[in-house]
Amino acid sequence: MSRKVYVVGVGMTKFEKPGGRDWDYPQMAKEAGSQALEDAGVGYENIEQVFAGYVYGDSTCGQTAAYELGLSGVPIYNVNNNCSTGSTALFMAKQLIEGGIIDCALALGFEKMERGSLSNKYEDRQNPLGRFYTTMSEQRGMTKAPPAVQIFGNAGIEHMEKYGTKAEHFGMVSLKNHMHSTRNPRSQFQDEYTLEQIMGSRPIHGPLTMLQCCPTSDGAAAAVLASEEFVKEHGLEDQAVEILAMSMTTDTPSTFGDSAMKLVGTDMTRRAAQQVFAAAGLTPDDVDVIELHDCFSTNELITYEGLGLCGEGKGGELIESGNVTYGGKWVVNPSGGLISKGHPLGATGLAQCAELNWQLRGLADKRQVDGAEIALQHNLGLGGAAVVTLYRR
C-alpha cells in the first residue's frame, strides 16, 4: 500500500540574469537548500537521499552542490530531463517515500546558464531534439529564429489557424504574468507592461514577440519531502502540504505527426492531467491556484486546454475572460511564471513547487491567492516529459 507524501519545507533563490550576480551553482544550491531545510526545521542529517537536478553541467554537479549542505554519505542522484528536470527530481523523491523505501528526501534544482538562446553543446553526436526539429521542418519549414521559439511559435500559429485565436490573446498571457511578477521579489523581471508594449516588442517567430518569451536565468530551488510518519514524529503537521497525485508522461507517436501543438507536448500534458485528477478524485473546478510551464505565451494558452481549464480551442476566450488572474476562477502563475520570474532549467519545477506551497500555507505575501486549498503544477520539457502535480494543504 502506498504512503502519503508531504512537502514540509521549500526554498528558492531570487532568479537572476546569467552573470548578473557573482555566484556559482554550489552557492545557488546552498542558498535554496538551506532555506528548505530551515523551513522544514530539520537538518541535512535527516535527509536520506538527495535528487539534484540540472541540465547544463558535468557529471557529478549534484554531489558538488549537495556537499554545500553536508557530507553525510547518502545517495545523491544527478537528474536531467530538460526543462522538466526539477519536477522529475521531485517525482523521484516522492516515489521512494511513497513506496516505503525512505522517509525524508531533498529535491534540489539549480542552473547556471549562458546568455542568449539555448544551443546544442555537442556537435559530434545526435541532437536529442533532432527528431523534433525534423518534424517541425516538415510541418512548417525552418527560419533563422532559435529552434525552440520556432517550435512554440508554430504551435501558436496552428492554434490561430484552427480556432481563430488572435495574436493579442497570447500577448494577454504575457501581460498577466509580467503584472503578477511585480508582486514577487524573487522574480528576475519585475516590470509591468501594457499590451501595446508587449505586442510592439521585437518580433521573434509567429505571434511571439520578445516580451512573450522566457529568459535564460541563474538560480536554484529546493523542497524537503517526507512521509506521514516523519511529519508526525517531527511535529510538522501545521506546515505539511500533501502531494495528492503526481504523474509523468513522455512522448507517444502522436507527438511526431502533423500537429505543431502536439509537437510541444499537448498530448503529454492532457494525459498527465487526466491521470492526476482521476487519482485524486478531483476536477479542474476544484483547483484554486496553478503554476504552469509558460516558456512562451503560446504554451500557456495551449496548456489551459490540456489541463482541462477550458474546452479545446477556447484558450483565447479564457485569457480574455479574466478567469486566470486575481478575482477570476483560478490564478495562473502568480509567481510571474517562466516568462517573468525566469527559467533556470533545473530549478524551474522546484520553484513552481515552492510557490504553490507558499500559496497553500498562506505565505505568499502580496501575491497570496485568498483561500487557496488545492494547487496544480505543470512542468514541461521537450524531448520530452510532462509532469503534473496536485497539492493540498
C-alpha positions in Angstrom: 0.0 0.0 0.0 1.4 3.4 -1.0 2.0 6.0 1.7 1.1 9.7 1.8 3.9 12.1 0.9 4.2 15.7 2.0 6.3 18.7 1.2 7.4 20.1 4.6 9.9 22.7 3.5 10.8 24.8 0.4 13.4 27.3 -0.6 14.3 29.4 -3.6 16.9 32.0 -4.6 16.0 35.1 -6.5 16.3 34.3 -10.2 18.9 36.4 -11.9 20.0 37.0 -15.5 23.1 35.0 -16.3 26.2 36.7 -14.9 24.1 39.2 -13.1 25.3 38.0 -9.7 28.7 36.8 -8.6 27.9 33.2 -7.7 28.2 29.7 -9.0 25.8 26.8 -8.8 27.1 25.4 -5.5 26.3 28.7 -3.8 22.9 28.8 -5.5 22.1 25.3 -4.3 23.3 26.1 -0.8 21.1 29.1 -0.5 17.9 27.3 -1.7 18.7 24.1 0.1 19.4 25.8 3.4 16.1 27.7 3.1 14.2 24.5 2.5 15.9 22.7 5.5 15.3 25.7 7.8 11.7 25.9 6.6 11.2 22.2 7.4 13.0 22.6 10.8 15.3 19.6 10.0 19.0 19.2 9.5 20.8 17.7 6.5 21.5 14.7 8.6 17.7 13.8 8.4 17.9 13.6 4.6 18.1 10.0 3.5 18.5 10.7 -0.3 19.1 13.7 -2.5 17.8 14.2 -6.0 19.8 17.0 -7.7 18.5 18.4 -11.0 20.4 20.5 -13.6 20.6 20.5 -17.4 24.0 22.2 -18.1 26.9 20.8 -16.2 29.3 17.9 -15.8 28.5 14.5 -14.4 28.5 15.0 -10.6 27.4 18.6 -10.2 24.7 17.2 -7.9 27.3 16.0 -5.4 29.2 19.2 -5.5 26.0 21.2 -4.9 24.7 19.0 -2.1 28.0 18.9 -0.3 27.5 22.5 0.5 24.7 21.3 2.8 26.6 18.5 4.4 28.8 15.4 3.9 26.6 12.6 5.2 27.4 9.8 2.6 23.7 9.4 1.5 22.8 8.6 -2.1 22.8 11.6 -4.4 21.2 11.2 -7.9 22.1 13.6 -10.8 18.8 14.3 -12.7 18.5 15.8 -16.2 15.1 15.9 -18.0 15.4 19.1 -19.9 13.0 21.8 -18.7 11.1 19.3 -16.6 14.2 18.4 -14.6 13.1 20.0 -11.3 9.8 18.2 -11.3 11.5 15.0 -12.3 13.7 15.2 -9.2 10.6 15.8 -7.1 8.8 12.9 -8.8 11.6 10.5 -8.0 11.8 11.6 -4.3 8.1 11.2 -4.0 8.1 7.7 -5.4 10.7 6.4 -3.0 8.9 7.8 0.0 5.5 6.6 -1.3 6.9 3.2 -1.7 8.3 3.0 1.8 12.0 3.0 0.8 12.8 6.2 2.7 11.1 8.7 4.9 12.7 12.0 4.1 14.4 13.3 0.9 15.7 16.6 -0.6 14.8 17.5 -4.2 17.3 20.2 -5.3 17.3 22.0 -8.7 19.8 24.6 -9.9 21.2 26.1 -13.2 24.0 28.4 -14.2 23.2 29.4 -17.7 24.8 31.3 -20.6 23.2 34.5 -22.0 21.2 34.2 -25.2 19.1 31.4 -26.8 19.7 27.8 -25.9 22.1 25.9 -28.2 23.4 22.4 -28.7 26.6 21.7 -26.7 27.8 18.6 -28.5 28.4 18.6 -32.3 29.8 15.1 -32.5 26.6 13.2 -31.7 22.9 13.2 -32.4 21.0 16.1 -31.0 18.3 14.8 -28.6 15.9 17.3 -30.1 16.8 16.4 -33.6 13.6 14.4 -34.3 11.6 17.5 -33.0 13.4 19.8 -35.4 13.0 17.4 -38.3 9.3 17.2 -37.7 9.0 20.9 -37.3 10.8 21.5 -40.6 8.5 19.0 -42.3 5.4 20.7 -40.9 6.3 24.4 -41.5 9.9 24.8 -42.6 12.7 26.4 -40.8 13.7 30.1 -40.2 16.7 31.7 -38.7 14.9 32.1 -35.3 16.1 29.9 -32.4 14.6 26.4 -32.9 12.7 26.4 -29.5 11.0 29.7 -30.3 10.0 28.3 -33.7 8.5 25.1 -32.2 6.3 27.0 -29.7 5.6 29.8 -32.2 4.4 27.3 -34.7 2.1 25.9 -32.1 0.6 29.3 -31.7 0.2 29.8 -35.4 -1.7 26.4 -35.6 -4.0 27.5 -32.8 -4.8 30.7 -34.6 -5.5 28.9 -37.9 -7.6 26.2 -36.3 -9.6 28.2 -33.8 -9.4 31.8 -34.8 -7.3 32.8 -31.8 -5.8 36.3 -32.1 -2.1 37.2 -31.6 -3.3 39.6 -28.9 -4.6 36.6 -26.8 -1.0 35.4 -26.5 0.0 38.9 -25.6 -2.6 39.0 -22.8 -0.9 35.9 -21.3 2.4 37.8 -21.1 0.6 40.9 -19.8 -0.8 38.9 -16.9 2.4 37.2 -16.0 4.5 40.4 -16.1 1.9 42.0 -13.9 2.0 39.1 -11.4 5.8 39.3 -11.2 5.7 42.9 -9.8 4.5 41.2 -6.6 7.3 38.7 -6.5 10.7 39.8 -5.0 12.3 36.6 -6.3 11.3 37.2 -9.9 14.0 38.0 -12.5 11.8 40.7 -14.1 9.5 42.9 -12.0 8.4 45.4 -14.6 4.8 45.8 -15.7 4.0 46.4 -19.4 1.0 47.5 -21.5 -0.4 45.1 -24.1 0.8 47.6 -26.7 4.4 47.4 -25.4 4.2 43.6 -25.4 2.8 43.3 -28.9 5.2 46.0 -30.1 8.4 44.4 -28.8 10.8 42.8 -31.2 9.1 40.1 -33.3 10.7 36.6 -32.8 8.6 34.0 -34.6 4.9 33.7 -35.5 2.8 35.6 -32.9 5.7 35.6 -30.4 7.5 38.8 -29.5 10.4 39.3 -27.2 8.3 40.0 -24.1 6.4 36.8 -24.7 9.5 34.6 -24.3 11.1 33.4 -21.1 14.7 34.5 -20.4 17.7 32.4 -19.6 18.4 32.6 -15.8 20.6 31.6 -13.0 19.1 30.3 -9.8 18.1 27.4 -7.6 15.1 26.0 -5.7 14.6 23.1 -3.3 11.9 21.0 -1.4 12.1 18.7 1.5 9.7 15.7 1.2 8.6 13.4 4.0 6.3 10.5 4.9 3.4 10.9 7.2 5.3 9.1 9.9 8.2 11.6 9.6 5.7 14.5 9.7 4.1 13.3 12.9 7.5 12.4 14.5 8.8 15.9 13.9 5.6 17.8 14.6 5.3 19.2 11.1 1.6 18.9 10.7 0.9 22.6 10.6 3.1 23.2 7.6 2.9 19.9 5.7 1.4 20.1 2.2 0.2 16.8 0.8 1.1 15.7 -2.8 -2.3 14.3 -3.7 -1.2 12.9 -7.0 1.6 13.2 -9.5 2.1 11.9 -13.0 4.9 12.0 -15.5 4.2 11.3 -19.2 6.5 11.1 -22.2 6.0 11.3 -26.0 3.8 9.0 -28.0 3.6 8.6 -31.8 1.1 11.5 -31.9 3.9 13.9 -31.0 5.6 13.4 -34.3 2.6 13.7 -36.6 1.2 16.7 -38.4 0.3 18.9 -35.5 2.6 21.7 -34.2 0.6 21.8 -30.9 1.2 18.1 -30.3 4.9 18.5 -31.1 5.1 20.8 -28.0 3.5 18.2 -25.7 -0.2 18.8 -25.6 -1.0 15.1 -25.6 1.6 14.5 -22.8 0.0 17.3 -20.8 -3.5 16.1 -21.3 -2.7 12.6 -20.4 -0.8 13.5 -17.2 -3.6 15.9 -16.1 -6.2 13.3 -16.6 -4.2 10.8 -14.6 -3.7 13.1 -11.6 -7.3 14.3 -11.5 -8.5 10.7 -11.6 -6.1 9.6 -8.9 -7.1 12.5 -6.6 -10.8 12.3 -7.4 -10.9 15.9 -8.3 -11.6 18.1 -11.3 -10.1 21.4 -12.6 -13.0 23.2 -10.9 -11.6 22.1 -7.5 -8.3 23.9 -8.2 -7.6 27.4 -6.8 -4.0 28.2 -7.9 -1.8 27.0 -10.8 1.8 27.2 -11.8 2.2 26.1 -15.4 5.0 25.9 -17.9 4.8 29.2 -19.8 8.1 29.1 -21.5 6.4 31.1 -24.2 3.0 32.7 -24.0 1.6 30.4 -26.7 2.4 27.4 -24.5 0.4 28.8 -21.5 -2.7 29.4 -23.6 -2.5 25.9 -25.2 -1.9 24.3 -21.8 -5.2 25.8 -20.4 -6.9 23.3 -22.8 -4.5 20.4 -22.0 -5.2 20.8 -18.3 -8.9 20.9 -18.8 -9.4 24.5 -17.7 -11.5 25.1 -20.8 -12.6 23.3 -23.9 -10.4 22.7 -27.0 -9.8 25.9 -28.9 -11.2 28.0 -26.0 -7.9 29.2 -24.6 -8.2 32.6 -26.2 -11.6 33.1 -24.6 -10.3 32.0 -21.2 -7.5 34.6 -21.1 -9.8 37.3 -22.3 -12.4 36.4 -19.6 -10.1 37.3 -16.7 -10.6 33.9 -15.1 -6.9 33.1 -14.9 -5.9 36.0 -12.7 -6.8 37.5 -9.3 -10.6 37.8 -9.0 -11.2 35.1 -11.5 -11.8 31.3 -11.2 -8.1 30.4 -11.0 -4.9 32.4 -10.5 -2.4 31.0 -13.0 1.3 31.8 -12.5 1.0 34.1 -9.5 4.8 34.0 -9.4 5.1 35.7 -12.8 5.7 32.3 -14.5 8.7 31.5 -16.6 8.1 34.5 -18.8 8.8 37.0 -16.0 10.1 35.0 -13.0 12.8 33.4 -15.1 13.7 29.9 -16.3 16.9 28.3 -14.8 16.0 24.9 -16.3 16.9 22.6 -13.5 15.3 24.8 -10.9 12.0 25.7 -12.6 9.9 22.7 -11.4 11.0 23.1 -7.8 10.4 26.9 -8.0 6.8 26.1 -9.1 6.6 23.7 -6.1 7.9 26.4 -3.7 5.4 29.0 -5.0 2.4 26.6 -4.6 3.5 25.6 -1.1 3.8 29.2 -0.1 0.3 29.8 -1.5 -1.3 26.9 0.3 0.4 27.8 3.6 -0.7 31.5 3.3 2.9 32.7 3.0 2.8 34.3 -0.5 2.5 37.9 0.8 1.3 40.4 -1.9 0.6 37.6 -4.4 -1.4 35.4 -2.0 -4.5 33.8 -3.5 -7.3 34.1 -1.0 -8.5 30.8 0.4 -6.1 28.6 -1.7 -6.6 24.9 -0.7 -5.8 22.9 -3.9 -2.9 23.7 -6.2 -1.9 22.4 -9.6 1.6 22.3 -11.1 2.6 21.7 -14.7 6.2 21.4 -15.9 7.1 20.5 -19.4 10.4 19.5 -21.2 10.8 18.9 -24.9 12.5 15.7 -25.6 10.2 15.0 -23.8 8.4 14.8 -20.5 5.4 16.5 -18.8 4.9 16.4 -15.0 1.6 17.4 -13.5 1.1 17.5 -9.7 -1.8 18.2 -7.4 -1.2 19.6 -3.9 -3.5 20.1 -0.8 -2.8 21.8 2.4 
